[in-house]
Amino acid sequence: MTSLRVFKTLRRAEYFELMGLFFIQGAAMAAWFVPLGTVLDAHGMHHLKALAFATSALAAFVSPLMFGAMADRHASPVKVLRGLSIATAIAMALASAAIHFKLNPWLVLALIQLHAFCTAPNWSIATTIVFARLKDAKKEFGPVRAMGTIGWMAGCWLVSALGADTSALAGFAGAVVWVLVAGFTFCLPELETPPAAAHLTWHERLGLDALTLLRNPEHRVVFITTALYAIPIAAFYPYSPAHMQELGLTHTSAWMSLGQITEIIGMFTVGVLLLKWRLKWIFALGLAAGVVRFALSAVNGKYWLLAGVSLHGVSFVYFFITGQIYLEQRVEAAWRARAQALMTLMNNGVGNLIGYLGMGVWFTACGRPQGANWILFWAGVSLVVAVVLVFFWVAYPKTSDGLLRSRHARE
């Protein structure tokens, strides 16, 4: 009985460590990403907005796969995350200083791109660390991952509390939090360091061999749908705060955190759905929520917009978090860091690059002399999500439409 109590205590402490990792990292990411658009607007750099958000997409083409391959083959993921967190803090502080002092816009953009290269792999590597410590991911990952969402909300509230929704102070605050992430990694037990790999090609060192996962029809549809869904989602963070301000809402970073409330609810329910629903239905539910979310924003009313923002969390969890759990359960252990990195590439890379640039063009096309045509803009975004939903429903292999069983049960 005593040994069982000790075991439960150790497991509880382990969960707190994993939750803490997601919490701090979520806060650090939100402090930069959510207010970035309004900060650039306030410093006369509106013309950089689409390009600034696109830097994360460019970074996602290279950085996650390269460092995912490193975590799979060369070094402990904990050490990789530690080094990247320090680099991210430095890059974020430099970019924030450049914005604050209104330096040359191209220098600002270059520093934002440097920050993107440093931060792009962090979430997928942290996810790999967490999955490696869980006994049953489909049941345990949701509640642990929910702390990342709560951390994201905390980052939004911190920015608004500091009055930094339009100030480069948001970036400096985020840099401090990234230093805390690096320090927190010393509290995490080192994962087993993979044996040194010899005679690797550059293709393998850069993690490009992860593309072989696309040969599996089921994997291929999930990855492609991830990229396609990321295109319309790219309109959310750059343009929702501006729409809020036009409707008279202040403290936009705090209002944007409404989406995280439903995200937390989704985190605690996704495990139940994975046990009872077919995967196809859970993925489709996430996409359908995205259709409704942007349709509500198209009504162009204050409360309708906030209702749409609130649905962001449900849509995100039931598609993207389900996708992460799916990869952990159905990809071999030696490939999991690269699989999560490939998901990041398809989402933050391919999808977001097309999305940030394409949605920027679409927003300009929806412009009127008296201001943005928000009804047309959000209706177009909702229509794109509906097309993605139809593609997924038709393309997902029927033979794969089953319950997501535990990897341990299969073994």
URTA-V974001 format. One record per pair of residues at least 12 apart in sequence whose C-alpha atoms are under 6 Angstrom apart, sorted by sequence separation. I is the first residue (numbers start at 0). J is the second residue. D is the distance in whole Angstrom. If there is no record, write none. Layout:
[[I | J | D] [I | J | D]]
This chain:
[[36 | 48 | 6] [295 | 307 | 5] [292 | 307 | 4] [94 | 110 | 5] [94 | 111 | 6] [292 | 310 | 6] [91 | 114 | 6] [90 | 114 | 5] [289 | 314 | 5] [288 | 314 | 5] [87 | 114 | 6] [285 | 314 | 4] [87 | 117 | 5] [87 | 118 | 6] [285 | 317 | 5] [285 | 318 | 5] [83 | 117 | 6] [282 | 317 | 6] [281 | 317 | 6] [282 | 318 | 5] [265 | 313 | 6] [258 | 308 | 5] [262 | 312 | 4] [258 | 309 | 4] [261 | 312 | 5] [262 | 313 | 5] [265 | 316 | 6] [257 | 309 | 5] [261 | 313 | 6] [258 | 311 | 5] [259 | 312 | 5] [62 | 116 | 6] [258 | 312 | 5] [246 | 301 | 6] [63 | 119 | 6] [58 | 115 | 6] [63 | 120 | 4] [54 | 112 | 5] [58 | 116 | 5] [62 | 120 | 6] [55 | 115 | 5] [59 | 119 | 6] [99 | 167 | 6] [95 | 167 | 5] [95 | 170 | 5] [299 | 374 | 6] [297 | 374 | 4] [328 | 406 | 5] [92 | 171 | 5] [297 | 377 | 5] [297 | 378 | 5] [92 | 174 | 6] [91 | 174 | 6] [293 | 377 | 6] [294 | 378 | 6] [88 | 174 | 4] [294 | 381 | 6] [293 | 381 | 5] [88 | 177 | 5] [159 | 250 | 6] [290 | 381 | 5] [84 | 177 | 6] [85 | 178 | 6] [290 | 384 | 6] [290 | 385 | 6] [84 | 181 | 5] [155 | 252 | 5] [156 | 253 | 5] [155 | 253 | 5] [81 | 181 | 5] [286 | 388 | 6] [152 | 256 | 5] [148 | 259 | 6] [75 | 190 | 6] [75 | 192 | 5] [229 | 346 | 6] [74 | 192 | 6] [145 | 263 | 5] [233 | 351 | 6] [226 | 345 | 5] [73 | 193 | 6] [226 | 346 | 5] [230 | 350 | 5] [72 | 193 | 5] [145 | 266 | 6] [225 | 346 | 6] [229 | 350 | 5] [230 | 351 | 6] [233 | 354 | 5] [279 | 400 | 6] [25 | 147 | 5] [29 | 151 | 5] [73 | 195 | 6] [229 | 351 | 6] [233 | 355 | 5] [226 | 349 | 6] [227 | 350 | 6] [231 | 354 | 6] [277 | 400 | 6] [22 | 146 | 5] [26 | 150 | 4] [30 | 154 | 5] [41 | 165 | 6] [142 | 266 | 6] [226 | 350 | 4] [230 | 354 | 4] [234 | 358 | 6] [277 | 401 | 5] [18 | 143 | 5] [21 | 146 | 6] [22 | 147 | 4] [25 | 150 | 5] [26 | 151 | 4] [29 | 154 | 5] [30 | 155 | 6] [141 | 266 | 4] [142 | 267 | 5] [277 | 402 | 5] [21 | 147 | 4] [25 | 151 | 4] [29 | 155 | 6] [141 | 267 | 6] [23 | 150 | 6] [26 | 153 | 6] [38 | 165 | 4] [18 | 146 | 5] [22 | 150 | 4] [26 | 154 | 4] [37 | 165 | 5] [38 | 166 | 5] [209 | 337 | 6] [34 | 164 | 5] [273 | 403 | 6] [138 | 270 | 5] [137 | 270 | 5] [68 | 206 | 5] [30 | 169 | 6] [31 | 170 | 5] [65 | 205 | 4] [65 | 206 | 5] [64 | 206 | 5] [30 | 173 | 5] [27 | 173 | 5] [27 | 176 | 5] [231 | 380 | 6] [27 | 177 | 6] [220 | 395 | 6] [36 | 237 | 5] [127 | 336 | 6] [123 | 339 | 6] [123 | 340 | 6] [71 | 336 | 6] [67 | 336 | 5] [68 | 337 | 6] [67 | 337 | 5] [64 | 337 | 6] [67 | 340 | 6] [64 | 340 | 5] [63 | 340 | 5] [60 | 344 | 5] [59 | 344 | 5] [59 | 347 | 6] [60 | 348 | 5] [59 | 348 | 4] [56 | 347 | 5] [57 | 348 | 6] [56 | 348 | 4] [56 | 351 | 5] [56 | 352 | 5] [53 | 352 | 5] [53 | 355 | 6] [49 | 355 | 6] [49 | 356 | 6] [49 | 359 | 6]]
